[in-house]
Amino acid sequence: MPGVPIKFFYNGSIAMEYILEFPEKQYLVFLDLNMPVMSGWEFIRAMESLQSKLHIEIHILTSSIDPEDKLKARKFTGVSSFMEKPLDESVLELLLLNTIKKDS
């Protein structure tokens, strides 16, 4: 998406700090569950309590194939999807198009 900045964070804590520093922005987050410092699950729990104040859409993107992780992800209203790595370009394009349509 030309003109849309992409940020990479190596742990959930740094990502959360950035989001809280700029709460007025819209965020489309691709979240790995296995991160150092703050795991993906910890990030989701922290964002759940702030979701009404933020414009954030979380998509889990992980190497986990554990069915329990998929079930757990469904329990969080802030999680829009659960995808396994590697991310296919066509899936990403469809996801971005749907996100743009929702915002229009």
Steps between C-alpha positions, in 0.01 A plus 500: 500500500691803378516782750413281798789470744596153617659459843678191630531428870701214645285458808149582612612744766664736251199472267262581783708802604489633143125447466432672832723791399290551184148383596331708230649291217342193346691176542497177305715266709650170386589336827729207570411307813859412588689821571752592766419737790122505437341207319225538245245377755615762752476767231144393412394507866646848545330629185162345595462745787589794273313392187212745542751789502708382204454430131676165488444182302709201608581207273699219654773386262687210651686180436283327762287220364359418842117484476483626860658829389227546239230431758662737748522775235124480436435596862644848446272751329803702392638219282371518142672190360748222564745428218791263475840601366605553233248765399386455143500822295145440370371461857668826597352685202149374583541595864617851412214548251246393761656736754480791256135420420410497871659842548327657198 
